[in-house]
Amino acid sequence: MIIIICVVIGVIYGFNLQNDSPTTCNSTLEAVNVLIYRGEGSTTDSVEGIIYCLKQAEKDNLNIQFNYTTTDVINSKTLANQDVLVISGGDIRLIFNNPDINPDDIKKFVEEGKGYLGICAGAYVASNYNGEYGSGWGIAPNIECNYASIDDMQPLTLTNYGINTLKYSEGTINPCAFVINDTETITLLSFPLINSPRLYKNGNYTPIAIYTENDTIMSGSAAILDDTYGSGRIILSGPHPELNPAKPGLVARMVLWASKRI
């Protein structure tokens, strides 16, 4: 009798006894712990550019938070409690040969579900690059690259895949308000290229971003590529979104994607 009464009351007052309420989207993202390499082979302007982009993105988006730390050493100890490792521009020869960097610890960090953002030199070392300056660590197992001697400024075009992957839109970062579009692309102007890698994957693939101009040394290669290793995410960029004119919104979304926040 008691059970019958409860069911009747539930029907009358509209109680959902099966708890079928729809999942809500929280636009406030969990804070991201970011480790930024600033040791031998890194360049001050690139490291400071990353820090600027993260701070500016926080100012522009009150729903995101980056807790960043810089380090001269990369190993399991410094990677502990971090969500994303960033290696940006620098001298790839010095980074390749730095005994204070343990590539195996980085691979394990990513394999276990964490993220990696590599820009220029950071892309060379994480890829399967094999050239006169060293051999890549294979953190991004499907990404190859070739060395390009270049000092230029070029526009990039975010592909439709890149837009949907990074949930990219002009203005604030709000994954809850992002609407998937099947055809849109976005061109972003003025990315510095300084001996940047020509990135590609074997077989068929769609880049996050491509070079807009089709008559330069970078033509035919990808500008930004994503990859996975184990349960972790990797995003590599040939050009420099952190250098003037910096793109804080793009850098922030790359870090958020690598950390699985978006």
N, C-alpha and C positions, 0 to 999 in steps of 0.2 A: 504493500500500500504506500509506503514511504517513497519507494522508487517511482511509482506511477505519479504521485503528486509532484515530485521534483521535475519529471519530464514535462508534465503539463505546465508547470510554472515557467520552465525554460522556453517552451514554445510561445507562451503568452507574452513574456517579456523580451523575447528575441535573444536569449543567451545562446552563444555558440559553444555547445558542449564538446565539439571536436577541435576547438582552437584553430580555426581556419583563417585567421586574420592574415592579410598579405604582408610580406616582408617589406619593411621600410628601409629607405636608403639614407645613410648618415653622411652628410656632406663634409663633416669634420673628420679628417683622416688621422689615423694613428701616427704618432711622431716617428720619424725615421732617423736612426743613428747612422751617420755617414762618416767613414774613415777616408781622409784625403791624404794621398802620398805627397810628401814634400821633401823627400830625401835626395840623395845623389842622382843627378840626371834630370830632376824635375826643374821647371822654370818658375820663377817667382810670379811672373805676370799671369801664367796659366792657373797656378794654385790660387792666387788672390782673385782671379776671375771666377773660379768655381765658388769660392766663399761669397763673393759679391752676389752672384746669381742666386744662391740659396737664401741669403739675407733679404735680397730684394723681393724674391718670390714670397717670402713670409710676410713682408710688408704689404704686398699686393693681394695676398690671400690669407685672411685671418684663420682659415680652416686647416692650414698645414703648418707643420713644425719640423725643422731639421736640426738635430743635435749633432754638430760636426766636430770632429777631432782631426788634427793633423799628426802625421807620424813620419819619422825617418826610417822606420823598420816595419816590415810586413811579415808577420808570422802568426801562428795560431794564437799567441798571447795577445797581440795587438788587434787581431780580428775578433776576439771574443766580445760578445754582446753588441757587435755591429750588424747593421742590416745591408749596407752597400759599401763596397770599396770603390774609390775613384782614383784612377791614374790618368792624369791629363798630359799636356804637352811637355816635351823635354828632349833629351838626347838619348835615343834608344840604345846606343852602344853602352852608355853608362848604366842604364836601367837593366839591360840584359845581364851585365856582368857585376851587378851589385850583390855582394854576399849577404847584405842585410835584408834581401827579399827572398822569401821562400815560395817559389811558384807552386810547389805541391800543397802547401797550406792554403794558398789562394784557391786552387782547384777544389780542395776538400770543402772550403768555405762555401763556394758556389754550388758544388754538388749537393750539399746538405740543405739547400734551399735559399741561400742568400743571393745578393745581386752584385753585379760588376758593371761599372761604367768606364769605358776607355776612350779617350780622345787623343787622336793623332798618335803620339808615342805610346799611349796607353792602349791604343787599338793594335799597333804593330805587335806589342809584346803578348797580348792576349790571343792573337790569331794564330794561324799556322804559317805565318811568315817564315821564309827560309832564304836569307840573303846574306850579303857581305857584312851586315851589321849585327847579325845574330840569328837565333832561331826562336820562333814564338813558342809560348808555353802551352798553347792548345786549350786555353780556358774556354774559348769559343770554338768548339770542335768542328763546326761546319763553315767557318769563315776563313777565307784565304785573302792575302793581300800582296800587292807589289809596291816597291818603293817608287815614289814620284818626286822628282826634283822640281819644286814649284814654290813660288812666292806670289800669291795672287789673292784677290777678293772676288768671290763668286756667289750668285744666288743659288738657293736650293729649293726644290719642290717637294713638299711632303706628299707622299702618295696617299691614295684613299686608305690603303692598308695601314700606313703610318698614322694617319689621322685617327682612325678607329682604335688602333692599338694604344696610342698615347692619350686617347680621348682629348685630342687637341682642338682648341677653338680659340678665337681671339677673345681676350679679356680674362676674367678670373678662372681659376681651376675649380670646377665643380662637376665631378663625375656623375652626380645625380641628375644634373640638368643636361648632360651630353646626349645628343640625339644622333644615332648612327645614320650616316649618309653613304649611299653605295657608289657615288660618282665624284664627289668633291675632291679637289686637290687644293693645296695652299702653297703659294710661292713666298719664301722668306728671303729678303735681300741681305747681301753683304756679310758673307762668312769668310774669315781669314783662312787661307790654306798655306801652310808652311811645311814643305816637304811631307805633305800628308799622304797616307796610304791610299792606294786604289783598292777598294774593298769589293769582294765578290764572293758568291757561293757557287759551288759546283751544282749543275743541274738547274732546274727551274726554281725561281724564287722571286719574291716581291720585296724590295727594300722598304725601309721606313721612309727614306728620303733619297732623291736622285739629284744629280747636277742639272740645273735648268738649261745651261748652255750646252750645245752639242758639238762644239768645234774646239775643245780644249784637250789638254793632256788627260784630264779626268773623265772625259766623255766615255760612256760605256761601262763605267764602274759605279758602284753604289756610294752614296754619301754617308748614309747611316743604315746599319744593319742590326737586327736583333738575332739572338740565338739562345739556346738553353743548354745547360749541362747538368745532368742529374735532375734535381728538382729546382735548380736555380736559374736565374735569368741574366743574360748578358746583353748589353747594347754598346755598340762600337761606332764611333764617328770619326771620319777622316778630317773634316773641317772643324774649326774652333767656335762653338756657340758661346763659349765663356769669355772670349776676347772681344775687345771693342770693334764694332758695336755689339755688346753682349745681348744674349737672348735668354733672360732669366726664366721666362715661362717655359721655354723648350727644355733648358737644363733641368728645371724642377720636375717636369713631366717625365724626363728620362730617368731621373733618380726614383721618382714615385713608381714608375713602371717596373724598374729593376727590383724594387723593394716589395712588389706585389700590392701596393696601396691602390693602384688603379689597373 
